[in-house]
């Protein structure tokens, strides 16, 4: 039985619809649907929340029943140690980050990711509609999509990667100040996938 099938069975046993479960976890119904159809996997925080809400163990939800590494590693980085003391361009920052991640994970496959979409929660969608209609009502520019646009702006200095080690796959987020990685609950092999409410696409490998 796959992770998605186990999740669906546990949800039905607990008496939740997809919408009700999504509401309990404060995520979108689409995320639940994607997980149940094995087109994506929840991150560690959502996996823990699912286990609590559905009253099942994390081991039960995993495909092979093996324990999962739930560790999250976060450490500070200093980009200027790798570049000149002047202002670093965005391209230079990306190159430095890729040097850092390669030093951290030598000899393994590192896949670059780009964000293709950030989905709003139901609450954010309602707020977005209200802002847009108010702008139209008062003769302004229709500001629909401001919530998603704001999220995209907030992650402009973020780079994302998948690291394929021998026995586990890591999801890595790099900002200008921090290097954060966490073990995933299952291997992602699709070119497009969703973690939480962010849709990613693979865009090549780090040399």
C-alpha positions in Angstrom: 0.0 0.0 0.0 1.4 3.4 -1.0 1.7 6.5 1.3 -1.3 8.1 -0.5 -3.5 5.0 0.0 -2.6 4.8 3.7 -3.3 8.5 4.1 -6.7 8.2 2.4 -7.6 5.2 4.5 -6.6 6.9 7.7 -8.6 10.0 6.8 -11.7 8.0 6.0 -11.3 6.0 9.2 -11.1 9.3 11.2 -14.2 10.5 9.4 -12.7 13.6 7.7 -13.3 14.9 4.2 -10.3 16.3 2.4 -11.6 19.8 3.1 -12.0 19.1 6.8 -8.5 17.6 7.1 -7.0 20.5 5.2 -8.7 22.9 7.5 -7.4 21.1 10.6 -3.8 21.4 9.2 -4.3 24.9 7.8 -3.3 23.9 4.3 -5.1 23.7 1.0 -7.4 20.8 0.0 -5.3 20.5 -3.2 -2.3 19.5 -1.0 -4.3 16.6 0.6 -5.5 15.5 -2.8 -2.0 15.5 -4.2 -0.6 13.5 -1.2 -3.4 11.0 -1.5 -2.8 10.5 -5.2 1.0 10.0 -4.6 1.9 13.1 -6.6 3.7 14.7 -3.7 4.8 14.2 -0.1 4.2 16.3 3.0 7.2 17.8 4.8 8.2 16.6 8.2 6.0 19.2 10.1 2.9 18.2 8.1 3.6 14.5 8.5 3.7 14.9 12.2 0.5 16.9 12.2 -1.2 14.2 10.0 -0.2 11.5 12.4 -1.6 13.4 15.4 -4.9 14.5 13.7 -5.5 11.0 12.2 -4.4 9.2 15.3 -1.9 6.9 13.5 1.9 6.5 13.7 4.3 8.1 11.3 5.7 4.7 10.6 2.3 3.5 9.5 2.0 6.3 6.9 5.4 5.6 5.4 5.4 3.2 2.4 7.9 0.7 3.8 7.2 1.2 7.5 10.8 2.2 8.2 11.6 4.9 10.7 12.2 8.4 9.2 15.0 10.9 10.0 13.0 13.8 11.3 16.0 16.0 11.9 16.1 19.6 10.5 19.6 21.2 10.3 20.0 24.9 10.2 23.3 26.8 10.3 24.4 30.3 9.5 26.5 31.1 6.4 28.5 34.1 5.4 28.5 34.7 1.7 31.2 37.4 1.9 33.7 34.7 2.9 33.4 33.4 -0.6 33.3 36.6 -2.5 34.7 40.1 -2.6 33.8 42.7 0.0 31.8 44.8 -2.4 28.1 44.4 -3.1 27.3 40.9 -4.3 25.0 40.5 -7.3 22.2 38.0 -7.2 24.0 35.8 -9.7 27.2 35.9 -7.5 25.1 34.9 -4.5 23.7 31.9 -6.3 27.1 30.8 -7.4 28.4 31.1 -3.8 25.5 29.2 -2.4 26.0 26.4 -4.9 29.7 26.2 -3.9 28.6 26.0 -0.2 26.0 23.2 -0.9 28.6 21.3 -3.0 31.1 21.5 -0.1 28.4 20.3 2.3 27.4 17.4 0.1 30.4 16.2 -2.0 30.0 13.5 -4.5 26.2 13.3 -4.5 23.5 14.5 -6.9 22.2 18.0 -6.2 19.2 19.1 -8.2 18.3 22.8 -8.6 14.7 23.8 -8.0 12.7 26.8 -9.1 9.4 28.0 -7.6 6.6 27.9 -10.2 3.7 28.7 -8.0 2.8 29.5 -4.4 -0.8 28.6 -3.5 -2.9 30.7 -1.2 -4.8 29.3 1.8 -8.6 29.8 1.8 -8.2 32.7 4.1 -5.6 34.3 1.9 -7.7 33.8 -1.2 -10.7 35.6 0.5 -8.4 38.5 1.6 -7.0 38.7 -2.0 -10.6 38.9 -3.4 -11.6 41.6 -1.0 -8.5 43.7 -1.8 -9.1 43.3 -5.5 -12.9 44.2 -5.4 -12.3 47.2 -3.1 -9.7 48.5 -5.6 -12.1 48.1 -8.5 -15.0 49.7 -6.5 -13.0 52.8 -5.8 -11.7 53.2 -9.4 -8.2 51.9 -8.8 -6.2 49.1 -10.4 -7.7 45.6 -9.7 -5.2 44.2 -7.3 -6.0 40.5 -7.6 -3.1 38.2 -6.9 -1.4 40.5 -4.4 -1.0 37.7 -1.7 0.8 35.3 -4.1 2.9 38.2 -5.5 3.9 39.2 -2.0 5.0 35.6 -1.3 7.0 35.4 -4.5 8.8 38.7 -3.6 9.6 37.4 -0.1 11.5 34.4 -1.5 13.5 36.2 -4.2 16.7 35.6 -2.3 15.9 31.9 -1.6 17.4 29.0 -3.5 16.0 25.5 -3.2 17.6 22.1 -3.9 17.0 18.4 -3.7 20.0 16.4 -2.5 20.0 12.6 -3.3 22.1 10.8 -0.8 22.4 7.0 -0.9 19.7 6.3 1.7 17.7 9.5 1.9 16.7 12.6 0.0 17.1 16.1 1.5 15.2 19.3 0.7 17.5 22.3 1.1 16.6 25.9 1.4 19.4 28.5 1.2 18.9 32.2 2.1 21.6 34.8 2.2 22.0 34.1 5.9 21.1 30.4 6.5 21.5 26.9 5.1 18.5 24.7 6.1 18.0 21.1 5.2 15.5 18.5 6.2 15.0 14.8 5.3 12.0 14.0 3.2 9.6 11.2 4.0 9.7 9.7 0.5 11.8 10.1 -2.6 10.7 12.8 -5.1 11.4 11.9 -8.7 8.9 14.0 -10.6 10.0 17.2 -12.5 7.2 19.1 -10.9 6.0 18.5 -7.3 4.6 20.3 -4.4 5.9 20.7 -0.8 3.4 22.3 1.5 1.7 24.9 -0.7 4.8 25.7 -3.0 5.1 24.1 -6.4 8.6 23.4 -7.6 10.2 22.3 -10.8 13.6 20.8 -11.3 16.0 22.9 -13.5 19.2 20.9 -13.8 22.0 19.8 -11.5 24.7 21.5 -9.5 28.2 20.5 -10.8 
